[in-house]
Amino acid sequence: MRPCLPGKSSGRWRTEWCVSVVKSLSSNHALKPLIPTFCLVVVLIYGLADRLRNFVAGIFIPQYHFPYPVALSFAQVLVSLLFLNLLHALNLVALKPYSRSLGERLLLPAICNSAQAVLTMWAKASSSSASLFLVTVPLLPLVTLALSFTLQLRSPPSIHSSVLISILSGMVMVITASKGLQAIEPLEYIYAPLALILHSISLIGLTKVSEAERHRHPDTQASAFDIYHTQMVNQSWLLGFLWLLHPDNPWQVVSQSSWHSLLFHGYLLAIILLGMVLNFTVGMSALCVSPLAAALLYSTRQIVQPLLQLL
């Protein structure tokens, strides 16, 4: 039996312990009825955090004239990397060093997720309503469902869930579109469907990498945190390079921002931290559950709100 190095193995021991606890809880028949309640709590918290992030962004971006989607997306990824490495330094999460082979397999999801993040942030920064984006978000589970079969996931959704999600997405879209759309910018006709497809491909790509890792030897197997960390490293390179090439380059963002205002720092930090938590929750849902669960979580507020208004 190999000796355990306390500094390097304690974080991985905590991660494996948490996984074993979750598995034991899910296999415990007495606690199984609590799983739907736990999922409902996660969905409610996610919906409230998403609403709060949109509220803060709706105040911050027009008030401080900060319509820089690439800069915000890049800062969000950097903070995510900082937080993950802080957890690793505290031995709360075990992270393997960046793997080139794993990074290559996550390159497509990273590209798609980076582009989707910029397009979504552009919608929040360019329009107060972004009505076409709001209409297409409930279609994310449906698009993810279709691409799950097209891209041949090892565990595709069941027929019953497919039919239910198709009916639900169609109903929500009809209800939302029947209320009428506000002024739509011409670029939204391209960006909204593109963001939808890119997000679906990103979620499915994460899941496919996670499925492949589960079939490897435990000693060489990358955990969900390793995969998400590698994804963030890829995105930091992509978004950093894009920011340098973008017309809103770093010098323009720094020189034209209100860095002397404490409220500016507070709003900016709130947007970045809330976005980091929301993206982490969606990404881990795709890695640990399924891309369909992640798509439903991401679009939960846009799906539930029209149904509640109809009732």
Buried (B, 14 or more C-beta within 10 A) or exposed (E): EEEEEEEEBBBBBBBBEEEEEEEEBEEEEEEEEEEEEEEEEBBEEBBEBBEBBBEBBEBBBEEBEBBBBBBBBBBBBBBBBEBBBEBBEEBEBBBBEEBEEBBEBBBBBBBBBBBBBBBBBBBBBBBEBBBBBBBBBBBBBBBBBEBBEEBEBEEBBEEEBBEEBBEBBEBBBEBBEEEEEEEBBEBBEEBBBBBBBBBBBBBBBBBBBBEBBEEEEEEEEBBBBBBBBBBBBBBBBBBBEBBEEBEBBBEEBEEEBBEEEEEBEEBBEBBBBBBBBBBBBBBBBBBBBBBBBBBBBBBBBBBBBBEEEEE
